[in-house]
């Protein structure tokens, strides 16, 4: 077992720690291949946008492609937030010790809230 500090070095998060097995899975692990395929597709879109700029394509056409890549990244982000809530927050709620459970839930919800805040900036 490994002890992990849930604050991730962030002084605004409670210093709750949890015991994790060395083979702990992230919430997205079961969909990892799908996420990787989507990200590689987005990577190709971004390379295409760079090529459009190199070739002096029309600015509105470039902006259209930027919007499409941005939308695709948002879809990945929302999927990861959903996975975090469904796996990490729900996992914290299964902690048998009520005090540790409350700390872990607060930490995981704070992580999700902070991530959503970064996405909205």
C-alpha positions, 0 to 999 in steps of 0.5 A: 500500500502507498499513502497519497497526499490528496492536496497535490501540493495545493495549500488550499486543499485539506491535507487528507491522505489515502492508502492506495494499492500500487495498481490503483486505476484512474476513473478513465482507465477503462476508456483510456484507448478511446481518450487516446484515439480522440486526443490523437485526432485532435493532435492531427487537427492542430497540425492541420491548423498550423499547416493552414497558417503556414499556407496563408489560408483564409483567417475565418477558415482557420478560426473554424478549425480552431473552434472544432479542435477546441470543441473536441478538447472540451468534450475530452475534458467533460468526459474526464470530469465525469470520470473523476466524479464517477470514480474518484468522488464516489470512491471517496464516499466508500471510505468506511471511516466517517471523518476520513470519508468527509475529508476525502469527499471534500478534497475530490469535489474541490479537485473537480471544482478547481478543474471545472474552473480552469476549463471555464477561464 
